[in-house]
Structures are given as C-alpha cells and as structure tokens.
Amino acid sequence: MTGYFKVLAPKRPSGVWSSGKDPDQSSSATDYGYVDFRYNKKAVVAHLDGHVEMLGVEELRDMRRWSNQASIANDPNFTVR
C-alpha cells in the first residue's frame, strides 16, 4: 500500500529498511517503512518548521533525521535501542 499513514524510521528495534539502493514499483511498502519514493525516486518530506524537501532513500537512511539521540551523537548510522 503506498502513502500509508504510518512511517517507520530506517533503523529501529523491530527491523531495518531494505538494503536495496533503489526502491522501485516492485518494492513492498514495508521495505522502506511505508515511505513512498514516487517522484523520480524521491519522497516529499515535510518538516515541523513548515519547509518541504524532496529526499532520496540514502538521505532518508540518515538517522539524524529521525532521532534526537542520533543528532546529539552526530551518528548517521545510529540504532534506536
């Protein structure tokens, strides 16, 4: 299902996103945490400050976008415990 209401971080205690680099039409929604890369392999990302960005899968794998702890540690590969 594309555009699902729940979005999951790339690394979490219950699993990780697919290691495949390029999501495509055959990718399952669960492979990428229900993020839909439908616009030239990019997803529309809205931020709390009101700005919007188009980001690719590698940019969204950066855990500093998902976790304050990852931002504090400046660790793009942070794993939530």
Beta strands, then each sheet from edge to edge (+ up, - down):
strand 1: 11-12
strand 2: 15-16
strand 3: 42-46
strand 4: 52-56
sheet 1: 1+ 2-
sheet 2: 3+ 4-
end
